[in-house]
Structures are given as structure tokens and as C-alpha cells.
Amino acid sequence: MNLMFETLLRRLLAPAPTRLPAPDARLALAALLVRIARTDGLYSAEEVARIDRILAQRHGLGPFEAAALRSEAEGFEQEAPDTVRFTRALKAATELEDRAELLVAMWSVVLADGLRDEGEDRLMRMVANLLGLSDVDSAQARQRAARQ
């Protein structure tokens, strides 16, 4: 495991996660998007493309940089801690208003392959709650993602 992964894992595994520096928060978000995409056991080309597009738009990256970040996140996601700690660290790194936008991005990954299953719904309920958002916020985010 590379040093950057180790440093980020230490931060995520700390008893009280601190605000992540921008590069770590970027990787943590990308890895959470990958985790969400993999929840249903399928990791489709549509989901990969959606993650790349989200990363490009959110971070002002070109297509190659976004794909590189996603590729790095795919490796990190397998090493990352449980989703609870992962999401709490993102919450600490993200302002409340921005968390609603994160939820829209996450829902757009769930919806990218045209399939929704119970595992994805459960994960999204948990993630919304851990981000300090309500079921209503999550439903609104899902509706916004479906319109995009």
C-alpha cells in the first residue's frame, strides 16, 4: 500500500476524524462513489463513466485526470475502512450545503446502470444519515439525480 493510502487510512480510522485535506477528501469521495457503484455486485461501464464525470465536474479535472483519480480510488476503496468511518470522515471534511450535492452525485451513480436494488437503497439511507441528512433530503437528491 502506498504512503498516501496509509496516511489517509490513519486519518479515517482515527477515533474522531479530523477535516481531511483537499486531496484526501477528493480521494475519499471518489472511493465512496466506487463503493456505492460496487454495492449491487456489478460495476458497469455506465457507473464508471458517471463517476468520471462527477469527479471531472466537481474538481475541475480533465477526462484523463478524472479517470486516473477513479482508478486510484478503486484500489483505495478495497483497503478503506467500513463505510461508517469513511462517511463520517467525509462529513467532517464537507460543509452541510455541499453534503446535499454529494448525495445527488452518489444517487446519480446508483441510478447510472438503470438498476436499483435493496442493498443500494440501504447503503444510501445509511450514507445520508451519516452525512447528517434526512430521508427527505435523500429523496430530493435522488429526484435531482434522476432528472440530470
LUMMARMAR-855045 format. One line per 5 residues: number of its first residue (from 0); their letters; for each residue x, y, z of C-alpha. Coordinates in pm, 1 decimal, decimal comma. Example, Ala and Ser with C-alpha at 12.3 -4.5 7.8 and 13.67 -1.06 7.14 Angstrom:
<pts>
0	as	1230,0 -450,0 780,0; 1367,0 -106,0 714,0
</pts>
This chain:
<pts>
0	mnlmf	0,0 0,0 0,0; 140,9 340,3 -86,1; 217,8 608,7 170,7; -71,8 833,1 67,4; -319,0 547,3 121,2
5	etllr	-164,3 469,3 459,7; -186,5 832,6 570,8; -546,9 863,5 459,5; -639,1 531,8 624,2; -486,1 651,7 952,1
10	rllap	-699,5 965,8 932,7; -1015,7 769,0 851,5; -951,8 519,6 1131,9; -885,9 785,8 1397,0; -1141,0 782,0 1681,1
15	aptrl	-1252,6 1134,1 1583,6; -1181,0 1200,5 1216,9; -1047,1 1547,5 1150,5; -1110,2 1764,0 846,9; -938,3 1598,3 553,2
20	papda	-702,5 1798,1 333,1; -847,4 1856,9 -16,5; -654,9 1577,2 -195,6; -757,1 1323,7 70,6; -1120,3 1438,7 67,4
25	rlala	-1119,1 1409,5 -312,2; -986,8 1052,1 -296,9; -1225,7 959,4 -13,6; -1525,1 1084,2 -213,4; -1408,2 902,2 -526,8
30	allvr	-1362,6 580,9 -328,5; -1708,9 614,6 -171,7; -1858,5 658,0 -520,9; -1676,9 340,4 -628,9; -1805,5 158,3 -319,8
35	iartd	-2161,2 267,6 -396,8; -2124,0 154,2 -758,8; -1997,1 -187,1 -647,8; -2273,0 -241,5 -388,0; -2502,5 -435,4 -620,7
40	glysa	-2223,3 -667,2 -732,9; -2199,4 -500,2 -1073,0; -1952,3 -230,8 -1164,3; -2083,7 -124,1 -1501,8; -1929,3 93,4 -1770,4
45	eevar	-2216,0 340,0 -1711,6; -2125,1 368,0 -1344,3; -1755,2 415,3 -1425,0; -1840,6 687,6 -1677,5; -2072,5 858,3 -1428,5
50	idril	-1804,3 855,8 -1157,2; -1552,3 1004,8 -1401,3; -1799,8 1276,8 -1499,9; -1878,7 1361,0 -1135,4; -1510,3 1382,2 -1046,3
55	aqrhg	-1434,6 1597,1 -1350,6; -1719,1 1840,5 -1278,5; -1669,7 1853,6 -903,4; -1293,7 1902,2 -910,6; -1238,3 2075,2 -1245,8
60	lgpfe	-1047,0 1778,9 -1388,8; -998,9 1676,2 -1746,9; -1117,4 1331,8 -1857,6; -776,3 1169,0 -1808,8; -724,7 1317,6 -1462,1
65	aaalr	-1075,5 1212,9 -1356,0; -1016,0 857,1 -1482,8; -680,7 846,5 -1300,4; -844,3 959,9 -975,5; -1120,1 698,8 -1015,0
70	seaeg	-862,2 430,1 -1088,0; -669,6 525,3 -775,0; -997,3 526,3 -579,2; -1078,9 173,7 -698,9; -763,4 48,7 -529,1
75	feqea	-816,3 258,9 -219,3; -1179,7 150,3 -182,3; -1068,9 -208,8 -129,4; -834,6 -101,1 152,0; -1066,1 158,0 304,1
80	pdtvr	-1238,5 116,9 637,8; -1604,4 38,2 682,8; -1848,6 276,5 519,3; -1944,3 432,5 853,5; -1596,4 568,7 926,3
85	ftral	-1546,7 654,6 564,8; -1864,0 862,3 551,4; -1802,9 1029,7 887,6; -1465,2 1149,0 762,8; -1631,4 1292,0 451,3
90	kaate	-1887,8 1464,0 673,1; -1607,9 1624,4 873,7; -1442,4 1740,6 551,0; -1756,0 1881,6 388,3; -1985,2 2173,3 468,3
95	ledra	-2354,7 2089,7 517,9; -2468,5 2258,5 194,4; -2211,1 2063,4 -3,1; -2318,1 1730,9 150,9; -2654,8 1755,3 -26,6
100	ellva	-2464,1 1786,8 -355,8; -2255,8 1482,9 -261,6; -2577,1 1288,6 -212,4; -2700,7 1390,3 -559,5; -2370,4 1263,7 -702,5
105	mwsvv	-2399,6 936,6 -511,7; -2757,4 882,1 -627,1; -2654,4 951,3 -985,6; -2403,0 665,2 -957,3; -2672,2 434,9 -813,5
110	ladgl	-2907,1 524,8 -1099,9; -2641,2 515,2 -1375,5; -2690,8 149,7 -1468,1; -3070,5 175,8 -1471,0; -3099,8 -75,8 -1185,2
115	rdege	-3167,2 -24,4 -815,0; -3155,3 -294,0 -554,9; -3223,4 -318,5 -182,5; -2852,8 -313,3 -97,9; -2804,1 17,2 -276,8
120	drlmr	-3112,1 166,1 -111,4; -2991,0 52,6 233,9; -2644,3 192,0 173,8; -2782,4 525,8 54,1; -3010,7 554,5 360,6
125	mvanl	-2712,5 488,7 586,4; -2482,4 728,4 399,1; -2742,5 1008,6 402,3; -2788,4 963,1 777,0; -2412,2 957,0 840,8
130	lglsd	-2375,0 1276,7 637,3; -2630,5 1440,8 867,4; -2903,3 1445,8 601,8; -3262,2 1324,4 631,6; -3458,8 1070,6 429,5
135	vdsaq	-3637,4 1367,0 270,7; -3300,2 1518,3 170,9; -3204,4 1183,7 22,3; -3531,5 1153,0 -171,1; -3485,6 1504,6 -309,1
140	arqra	-3125,4 1423,0 -405,0; -3241,7 1104,6 -580,4; -3504,3 1300,6 -774,2; -3245,8 1560,7 -878,0; -3007,0 1285,9 -986,4
145	arq	-3281,8 1117,6 -1190,4; -3350,1 1444,6 -1374,7; -2983,7 1500,2 -1465,3
</pts>
